[in-house]
């Protein structure tokens, strides 16, 4: 991936953030602190969130202008269409927005992307692309209509693992420097973290497949993308075709966070704050959100997910008021008289983890198999071609809730001449011939995902800059700066859905057959 310098261009690109939650703020911070891009507008229905992001990154200490703050993304769409009409008539108009960061709830992504596509604006969508395969295809067809040869705008997805300095170095060592010879297999684990899983996937927004998606998609789609980036993607974009998978299998289920795991001492309680076992339960909402976070002065994640206004309450009214506000949120509960639509529409952070309505997997394994796929040498045939990095490979991915580590990925890669052991901080390369090891400690920048948030935001801004200011073709800028095509985005999501089919049906899924059935034959 190309990393152009840090020069300030004549017209810094301007961006809209749709969705002023945790991810919207993460990208706003990354763009502001790590690039020459400008966060110029926000669309967010919750007033407090909209105003907070605006004060931090857009209008600062002044009042917002009409072109800076929108309640709904469709309000921005109407505004932008009118702005373009006025501009065409010669009427003075505000400076246009060049690109959009889409950071809403996952199930809203498809509607927004398809709705904005006619504007030909550069888009960066937080992962996952969508929560159903139907919507993924809908986005694919909208962004790359049949019969079109060239993309009109940059498109990026929030697969931040590709963009951290750690993983950039790991891929270079493995595929370019070939420090362990031929790449044979990989074991990759995402340790979600015991209480983190309960926060997001038992009590939180991503707890039910019916209202969101499988945890393999909502939590681990960028781990699957990371594996396909190592296994399938050409070393350099556009140099050769991808080495496609052959088979995928998966096993997993909701193992622990069910009623049968509930301690007898908890009785019939369904909320932590009214439970006799609360004091001895490690999943106590009071312990997680107050004892281990708010009481220690942390008003950020995960506390501000429970109550987005907790930070302002702490600052203006003090710790006692903030505690009271938090406990009020944690007391919220539902029972058999609560309409199902009301239960489904929100998280319940005080709910007993053994009495929640969650159904997503808390432990899952995916195996991806590739077969030999050598490219013909010039003047030769596939039979006499060197397999190089296109030899048979196997990837085993494990997503597990029950870990001390929280999202600190780890793994091992096995090669013909050595092996690599990695975690989120270091990369250890062992050489069979010399029986020696070398440990690399990649730069650990600030921001989320080991610098991946800033890395992705930076590359997206550079791609938009290249198109806007340097008149680089969209496809060239996409390859040079994003390093990921729309087809790769679709392929990594397709792999998740294929793996889920394999898990549900307890079968081995043939990749090419699945792709033909679910992609090619649907066009």
C-alpha positions as CSV (number, residue, x, y, z in Angstrom):
1,X,0.0,0.0,0.0
2,X,1.3,3.4,-1.0
3,X,1.9,5.8,1.8
4,X,2.4,9.3,0.3
5,X,4.0,12.0,2.3
6,X,2.3,14.4,4.7
7,X,2.2,17.6,2.5
8,X,-0.8,19.7,2.9
9,X,-2.7,19.8,-0.4
10,X,-4.4,22.9,-1.9
11,X,-7.9,21.8,-1.1
12,X,-8.2,19.5,1.9
13,X,-11.0,17.0,1.4
14,X,-14.1,17.6,3.4
15,X,-16.1,14.8,5.1
16,X,-19.5,14.1,6.5
17,X,-19.9,11.7,9.5
18,X,-23.2,9.8,9.4
19,X,-23.7,8.4,12.9
20,X,-22.1,10.1,15.9
21,X,-21.6,7.1,18.1
22,X,-18.3,5.5,19.1
23,X,-17.1,4.6,15.6
24,X,-18.2,8.0,14.2
25,X,-16.1,9.8,16.8
26,X,-13.2,7.4,16.3
27,X,-13.0,8.3,12.6
28,X,-13.6,12.0,13.3
29,X,-10.7,12.0,15.7
30,X,-8.5,10.0,13.3
31,X,-9.2,12.3,10.3
32,X,-8.6,15.4,12.5
33,X,-5.4,14.3,14.2
34,X,-3.7,12.2,11.5
35,X,-4.7,13.7,8.1
36,X,-5.2,17.0,6.4
37,X,-8.9,16.1,5.9
38,X,-11.7,18.2,7.4
39,X,-14.7,16.9,9.3
40,X,-17.2,19.4,7.8
41,X,-20.6,18.0,8.8
42,X,-22.5,15.4,10.9
43,X,-25.8,13.6,10.5
44,X,-27.1,12.1,13.7
45,X,-30.7,11.9,15.1
46,X,-29.7,12.1,18.8
47,X,-29.2,15.8,19.6
48,X,-26.6,15.2,22.4
49,X,-24.4,13.0,20.1
50,X,-24.7,15.4,17.2
51,X,-23.8,18.4,19.2
52,X,-20.9,16.6,21.0
53,X,-19.2,15.5,17.8
54,X,-19.9,18.9,16.2
55,X,-18.3,20.8,19.2
56,X,-15.3,18.5,19.2
57,X,-14.6,18.4,15.4
58,X,-16.7,20.8,13.3
59,X,-18.0,24.1,14.7
60,X,-16.0,24.0,17.9
61,X,-16.9,27.0,20.1
62,X,-19.2,28.7,17.6
63,X,-22.8,27.8,16.6
64,X,-23.4,25.3,13.9
65,X,-24.4,26.3,10.4
66,X,-27.2,24.7,8.4
67,X,-24.8,22.8,6.2
68,X,-22.9,21.4,9.2
69,X,-25.5,19.5,11.2
70,X,-28.3,17.2,10.0
71,X,-30.8,15.2,12.0
72,X,-31.0,12.4,9.4
73,X,-28.8,11.3,6.5
74,X,-31.8,11.9,4.1
75,X,-31.8,15.5,5.2
76,X,-28.3,15.7,4.0
77,X,-29.2,14.0,0.8
78,X,-32.0,16.5,0.1
79,X,-29.6,19.4,1.0
80,X,-26.9,18.1,-1.3
81,X,-29.3,17.7,-4.2
82,X,-30.6,21.2,-3.7
83,X,-27.0,22.6,-3.3
84,X,-26.0,21.0,-6.7
85,X,-29.1,22.4,-8.4
86,X,-28.4,25.9,-7.0
87,X,-24.7,25.6,-8.1
88,X,-25.8,24.7,-11.6
89,X,-27.8,27.9,-11.7
90,X,-24.9,30.0,-10.6
91,X,-26.2,30.6,-7.1
92,X,-23.5,30.9,-4.4
93,X,-23.5,27.7,-2.4
94,X,-21.5,26.2,0.6
95,X,-18.3,24.3,-0.2
96,X,-19.2,20.7,-1.1
97,X,-18.6,17.5,0.9
98,X,-16.1,15.2,-0.8
99,X,-16.6,12.0,1.1
100,X,-18.7,10.3,3.8
101,X,-18.0,8.1,6.8
102,X,-21.0,5.8,7.4
103,X,-20.9,4.8,11.1
104,X,-24.6,4.0,11.8
105,X,-26.0,0.8,13.1
106,X,-25.0,-2.1,10.8
107,X,-28.6,-2.8,9.6
108,X,-28.8,0.8,8.2
109,X,-25.7,0.6,6.0
110,X,-27.4,-0.7,2.8
111,X,-30.1,1.9,2.7
112,X,-27.6,4.7,3.2
113,X,-25.0,3.5,0.7
114,X,-27.6,2.8,-2.0
115,X,-29.3,6.2,-1.3
116,X,-26.0,8.1,-1.6
117,X,-24.6,6.2,-4.6
118,X,-26.3,8.5,-7.2
119,X,-24.2,11.4,-5.7
120,X,-21.0,9.7,-6.7
121,X,-19.4,10.7,-3.4
122,X,-16.5,8.8,-1.9
123,X,-17.7,6.4,0.8
124,X,-16.1,4.7,3.8
125,X,-18.5,2.3,5.5
126,X,-17.9,0.9,9.0
127,X,-17.8,-2.9,9.1
128,X,-19.8,-5.0,8.4
129,X,-21.0,-3.9,5.0
130,X,-24.5,-5.1,5.8
131,X,-26.2,-7.6,8.0
132,X,-27.7,-9.8,5.3
133,X,-26.2,-11.3,2.1
134,X,-29.1,-9.8,0.2
135,X,-28.1,-6.3,1.3
136,X,-24.4,-7.0,0.6
137,X,-25.4,-7.9,-3.0
138,X,-27.7,-4.9,-3.2
139,X,-24.7,-2.6,-2.3
140,X,-22.4,-4.5,-4.7
141,X,-24.9,-4.0,-7.6
142,X,-25.4,-0.3,-6.7
143,X,-21.7,0.5,-6.5
144,X,-20.7,-1.6,-9.6
145,X,-23.8,-1.8,-11.9
146,X,-23.7,-4.5,-14.6
147,X,-21.9,-3.3,-17.7
148,X,-19.9,-0.5,-16.0
149,X,-16.1,-0.8,-16.4
150,X,-14.9,1.9,-14.0
151,X,-15.9,3.0,-10.5
152,X,-16.9,6.7,-10.2
153,X,-15.9,7.0,-6.5
154,X,-13.6,5.6,-3.9
155,X,-15.2,3.0,-1.7
156,X,-13.6,1.7,1.5
157,X,-14.8,-0.6,4.3
158,X,-13.9,-0.5,8.0
159,X,-11.6,-3.6,7.9
160,X,-9.1,-1.7,10.0
161,X,-6.9,-4.8,10.6
162,X,-5.3,-4.3,7.2
163,X,-4.1,-0.9,8.1
164,X,-2.2,-1.3,11.4
165,X,1.6,-1.0,11.3
166,X,1.7,-4.4,13.0
167,X,-0.3,-6.2,10.3
168,X,1.3,-4.3,7.5
169,X,4.7,-5.6,8.7
170,X,3.4,-9.1,9.3
171,X,2.1,-9.4,5.7
172,X,5.4,-8.0,4.3
173,X,7.5,-10.5,6.3
174,X,5.2,-13.4,5.2
175,X,4.5,-12.7,1.6
176,X,7.1,-10.3,0.3
177,X,10.2,-11.2,2.3
178,X,9.1,-14.8,2.6
179,X,10.9,-15.1,5.9
180,X,9.4,-18.6,6.6
181,X,9.5,-19.8,3.0
182,X,6.3,-21.2,1.5
183,X,3.2,-20.2,3.5
184,X,1.6,-23.4,4.6
185,X,-1.1,-22.7,7.2
186,X,-2.3,-20.2,9.8
187,X,-4.1,-20.3,13.2
188,X,-5.7,-17.0,14.1
189,X,-7.6,-16.2,17.2
190,X,-9.8,-13.3,18.2
191,X,-10.1,-13.3,22.0
192,X,-13.2,-11.1,22.4
193,X,-12.8,-10.8,26.2
194,X,-15.1,-12.3,28.8
195,X,-16.9,-9.1,29.9
196,X,-16.6,-7.4,26.5
197,X,-18.6,-10.2,25.0
198,X,-21.3,-9.8,27.7
199,X,-21.4,-6.1,27.0
200,X,-21.8,-6.2,23.2
201,X,-23.2,-9.6,22.4
202,X,-25.3,-10.6,25.4
203,X,-26.7,-7.3,26.7
204,X,-25.8,-5.0,23.8
205,X,-27.0,-4.2,20.2
206,X,-25.4,-7.3,18.6
207,X,-26.9,-10.0,20.7
208,X,-29.5,-11.4,18.3
209,X,-29.2,-12.7,14.8
210,X,-32.7,-11.7,13.8
211,X,-32.2,-8.1,14.7
212,X,-28.5,-7.8,13.7
213,X,-26.5,-10.7,12.4
214,X,-24.3,-13.6,13.5
215,X,-21.4,-12.7,15.7
216,X,-19.0,-14.0,13.1
217,X,-20.2,-11.1,10.9
218,X,-20.7,-8.3,13.5
219,X,-17.5,-9.1,15.5
220,X,-15.2,-11.0,13.3
221,X,-15.8,-10.1,9.7
222,X,-12.5,-8.1,9.6
223,X,-10.7,-11.1,11.0
224,X,-12.0,-13.2,8.1
225,X,-10.9,-10.3,5.8
226,X,-7.5,-10.3,7.4
227,X,-7.1,-14.0,6.7
228,X,-8.2,-13.6,3.0
229,X,-5.8,-10.6,2.7
230,X,-3.0,-13.0,3.6
231,X,-4.3,-16.1,1.8
232,X,-6.0,-14.8,-1.3
233,X,-5.1,-11.2,-2.2
234,X,-2.3,-10.5,-4.7
235,X,0.9,-9.2,-3.0
236,X,0.4,-6.0,-5.0
237,X,-3.0,-5.0,-6.2
238,X,-3.7,-5.8,-9.8
239,X,-0.5,-7.8,-10.4
240,X,-2.2,-11.2,-10.5
241,X,-5.6,-12.8,-9.9
242,X,-6.6,-13.8,-6.4
243,X,-5.8,-17.2,-5.0
244,X,-9.4,-18.2,-4.3
245,X,-10.5,-20.6,-1.5
246,X,-11.7,-24.1,-2.2
247,X,-13.7,-25.1,0.9
248,X,-14.9,-23.7,4.1
249,X,-16.3,-25.4,7.2
250,X,-17.4,-24.0,10.6
251,X,-18.6,-25.2,14.0
252,X,-19.8,-23.2,16.9
253,X,-22.8,-22.2,19.0
254,X,-24.0,-20.3,22.0
255,X,-22.2,-22.3,24.7
256,X,-22.4,-20.5,28.0
257,X,-24.6,-17.4,28.2
258,X,-27.8,-19.4,28.7
259,X,-30.2,-20.0,31.5
260,X,-28.7,-23.4,32.4
261,X,-25.5,-21.6,33.4
262,X,-27.3,-19.4,36.0
263,X,-26.3,-20.0,39.6
264,X,-29.0,-21.3,41.9
265,X,-28.4,-18.4,44.3
266,X,-29.6,-15.9,41.6
267,X,-33.1,-17.4,41.8
268,X,-35.6,-15.8,39.5
269,X,-33.9,-12.4,39.2
270,X,-33.5,-11.1,35.7
271,X,-31.7,-7.8,36.5
272,X,-28.3,-7.4,38.4
273,X,-29.5,-4.7,40.7
274,X,-32.3,-6.8,42.1
275,X,-30.3,-10.1,42.3
276,X,-29.3,-11.8,45.5
277,X,-26.2,-13.2,43.7
278,X,-25.0,-9.8,42.4
279,X,-22.1,-9.5,44.9
280,X,-20.6,-12.8,43.9
281,X,-21.2,-12.7,40.2
282,X,-18.4,-11.6,37.9
283,X,-20.9,-10.5,35.3
284,X,-22.6,-8.1,37.7
285,X,-23.4,-4.9,35.6
286,X,-22.7,-2.8,38.7
287,X,-19.2,-4.3,38.9
288,X,-18.5,-4.0,35.2
289,X,-19.8,-0.5,34.6
290,X,-19.4,1.2,38.0
291,X,-16.8,-0.5,40.1
292,X,-14.3,-1.2,37.3
293,X,-14.9,1.9,35.2
294,X,-17.0,4.9,36.3
295,X,-15.8,4.7,39.9
296,X,-12.2,4.9,38.5
297,X,-13.0,8.0,36.5
298,X,-13.6,6.4,33.2
299,X,-16.7,8.0,31.5
300,X,-15.7,6.7,28.1
301,X,-16.2,3.2,26.6
302,X,-18.1,1.1,27.8
303,X,-19.8,3.5,30.2
304,X,-20.8,6.0,27.6
305,X,-22.4,3.2,25.6
306,X,-24.8,2.7,28.5
307,X,-25.5,6.4,28.8
308,X,-24.0,8.8,26.1
309,X,-24.5,11.8,28.4
310,X,-22.6,10.3,31.4
311,X,-19.4,12.3,30.6
312,X,-21.3,15.7,30.6
313,X,-23.1,14.6,33.8
314,X,-19.8,13.8,35.5
315,X,-18.2,17.1,34.5
316,X,-21.2,19.3,35.4
317,X,-22.8,17.6,38.3
318,X,-20.1,15.3,39.8
319,X,-19.5,11.7,40.5
320,X,-22.5,11.1,42.7
321,X,-24.9,12.4,40.0
322,X,-23.1,10.3,37.4
323,X,-23.4,7.2,39.5
324,X,-27.1,7.8,40.1
325,X,-27.6,8.3,36.4
326,X,-25.7,5.1,35.6
327,X,-27.6,3.0,38.1
328,X,-30.9,4.3,36.8
329,X,-29.9,3.0,33.3
330,X,-28.8,-0.3,34.7
331,X,-32.2,-0.8,36.5
332,X,-34.0,-0.8,33.2
333,X,-35.5,-4.2,32.6
334,X,-38.3,-6.0,30.7
335,X,-40.7,-8.8,31.5
336,X,-43.3,-10.9,29.8
337,X,-45.6,-7.9,29.4
338,X,-43.0,-5.8,27.5
339,X,-43.8,-5.7,23.7
340,X,-41.2,-7.6,21.8
341,X,-40.5,-4.7,19.5
342,X,-39.5,-2.6,22.6
343,X,-37.2,-5.4,23.8
344,X,-35.5,-5.7,20.4
345,X,-35.0,-2.0,19.7
346,X,-32.4,-1.3,22.4
347,X,-29.7,-2.9,24.6
348,X,-30.3,-3.9,28.2
349,X,-27.1,-3.4,30.1
350,X,-28.4,-4.3,33.5
351,X,-29.9,-7.6,32.3
352,X,-28.8,-10.9,33.8
353,X,-26.4,-12.5,31.3
354,X,-28.2,-15.8,31.9
355,X,-31.7,-14.4,31.3
356,X,-31.0,-12.3,28.2
357,X,-32.5,-12.9,24.8
358,X,-29.1,-13.4,23.1
359,X,-28.6,-16.2,20.6
360,X,-25.3,-15.4,18.8
361,X,-22.3,-17.8,19.0
362,X,-19.9,-17.2,21.9
363,X,-17.4,-19.8,20.6
364,X,-16.9,-20.5,16.9
365,X,-14.2,-22.0,14.7
366,X,-13.9,-21.5,10.9
367,X,-11.6,-23.5,8.6
368,X,-10.7,-22.1,5.2
369,X,-8.9,-24.4,2.7
370,X,-7.1,-23.4,-0.5
371,X,-5.8,-25.8,-3.1
372,X,-2.7,-25.5,-5.4
373,X,-3.4,-22.8,-8.0
374,X,-0.2,-22.0,-9.8
375,X,-0.1,-19.5,-12.6
376,X,1.3,-20.5,-15.9
377,X,4.8,-19.2,-16.6
378,X,5.3,-17.2,-19.8
379,X,5.2,-19.6,-22.7
380,X,4.4,-22.5,-20.4
381,X,1.4,-24.1,-18.8
382,X,0.0,-24.4,-15.3
383,X,1.6,-27.8,-15.0
384,X,5.1,-26.5,-15.1
385,X,4.5,-23.3,-13.2
386,X,6.1,-22.7,-9.8
387,X,3.4,-22.6,-7.1
388,X,5.2,-19.7,-5.3
389,X,2.7,-18.3,-2.8
390,X,-0.3,-20.0,-4.6
391,X,0.3,-23.5,-3.0
392,X,-2.3,-25.2,-0.9
393,X,-3.0,-23.6,2.5
394,X,-5.2,-23.9,5.5
395,X,-6.5,-21.2,7.8
396,X,-8.1,-21.9,11.1
397,X,-9.9,-19.0,12.8
398,X,-11.2,-19.1,16.4
399,X,-13.6,-16.5,17.8
400,X,-13.9,-17.0,21.5
401,X,-15.6,-15.0,24.3
402,X,-13.9,-16.5,27.3
403,X,-10.5,-14.8,27.4
404,X,-8.6,-12.4,29.6
405,X,-7.3,-10.6,26.5
406,X,-9.8,-8.2,24.8
407,X,-9.6,-8.1,21.0
408,X,-5.8,-8.5,21.1
409,X,-5.5,-10.9,18.2
410,X,-2.9,-13.6,18.3
411,X,-1.8,-16.5,16.0
412,X,0.8,-18.7,14.4
413,X,1.8,-19.0,10.8
414,X,3.6,-22.1,9.6
415,X,6.0,-22.2,6.7
416,X,8.4,-24.5,4.9
417,X,11.4,-22.8,6.5
418,X,10.1,-21.5,9.8
419,X,7.2,-20.2,11.7
420,X,5.8,-16.9,12.9
421,X,4.1,-16.2,16.2
422,X,2.3,-12.9,16.6
423,X,0.1,-11.0,19.0
424,X,-1.1,-7.4,18.8
425,X,2.3,-6.0,19.9
426,X,5.1,-8.2,18.5
427,X,6.0,-10.6,15.7
428,X,8.4,-13.5,16.5
429,X,10.0,-15.2,13.5
430,X,11.7,-18.6,14.0
431,X,14.1,-19.9,11.4
432,X,14.4,-23.7,11.1
433,X,17.9,-23.6,9.5
434,X,19.6,-21.4,12.0
435,X,17.4,-22.5,15.0
436,X,17.2,-18.9,16.0
437,X,14.4,-16.4,16.4
438,X,14.0,-12.7,15.7
439,X,11.4,-10.6,17.4
440,X,9.9,-7.5,15.7
441,X,8.2,-4.8,17.7
442,X,6.2,-2.7,15.2
443,X,5.3,0.9,16.0
444,X,2.3,1.1,18.2
445,X,0.5,4.4,17.3
446,X,-2.4,5.8,19.3
447,X,-6.0,5.2,18.3
448,X,-8.0,2.0,18.1
449,X,-7.1,-1.4,16.6
450,X,-3.3,-0.9,17.0
451,X,-3.3,2.2,14.8
452,X,-5.7,0.6,12.2
453,X,-8.3,3.3,12.7
454,X,-5.9,6.1,11.9
455,X,-4.3,4.0,9.2
456,X,-7.6,3.4,7.4
457,X,-8.8,7.0,7.8
458,X,-5.4,8.2,6.5
459,X,-5.5,6.0,3.4
460,X,-9.1,7.0,2.6
461,X,-8.3,10.7,2.9
462,X,-5.2,10.2,0.7
463,X,-7.3,8.4,-1.9
464,X,-9.9,11.2,-2.0
465,X,-7.1,13.8,-2.2
466,X,-5.5,12.0,-5.1
467,X,-8.8,12.0,-7.0
468,X,-9.8,15.5,-6.1
469,X,-6.5,17.4,-6.3
470,X,-4.1,15.3,-8.4
471,X,-6.7,14.0,-10.9
472,X,-5.7,10.4,-10.4
473,X,-8.2,7.9,-11.8
474,X,-10.5,6.4,-9.1
475,X,-9.4,2.8,-9.7
476,X,-5.7,3.9,-9.5
477,X,-6.3,5.8,-6.3
478,X,-8.3,2.8,-4.9
479,X,-5.4,0.4,-5.6
480,X,-2.6,2.8,-4.6
481,X,-4.1,4.0,-1.3
482,X,-7.0,1.7,-0.2
483,X,-5.3,-1.4,-1.4
484,X,-8.6,-3.3,-1.5
485,X,-11.1,-3.6,-4.3
486,X,-14.9,-3.7,-4.0
487,X,-14.8,-7.4,-5.0
488,X,-12.4,-8.1,-2.1
489,X,-14.9,-6.4,0.3
490,X,-17.7,-8.6,-1.1
491,X,-15.6,-11.8,-1.0
492,X,-14.7,-11.4,2.7
493,X,-18.3,-10.9,3.6
494,X,-19.3,-13.8,1.3
495,X,-16.9,-16.0,3.2
496,X,-18.6,-15.2,6.5
497,X,-22.0,-16.1,5.0
498,X,-20.6,-19.3,3.5
499,X,-19.1,-20.2,6.9
500,X,-22.4,-19.6,8.6
501,X,-24.1,-21.9,6.0
502,X,-21.5,-24.5,6.7
503,X,-22.1,-24.2,10.5
504,X,-25.9,-24.3,10.3
505,X,-26.0,-27.2,7.9
506,X,-23.0,-29.1,9.3
507,X,-21.5,-29.4,5.8
508,X,-18.4,-28.6,3.9
509,X,-19.2,-25.7,1.6
510,X,-17.5,-25.6,-1.8
511,X,-16.5,-22.0,-2.3
512,X,-16.7,-21.8,-6.1
513,X,-20.1,-23.4,-6.1
514,X,-21.3,-21.1,-3.4
515,X,-20.0,-18.0,-5.2
516,X,-21.6,-19.1,-8.5
517,X,-24.9,-19.8,-6.8
518,X,-25.0,-16.7,-4.6
519,X,-23.2,-14.1,-6.7
520,X,-22.8,-14.9,-10.3
521,X,-26.2,-16.4,-10.9
522,X,-27.9,-13.5,-9.1
523,X,-26.7,-10.8,-11.5
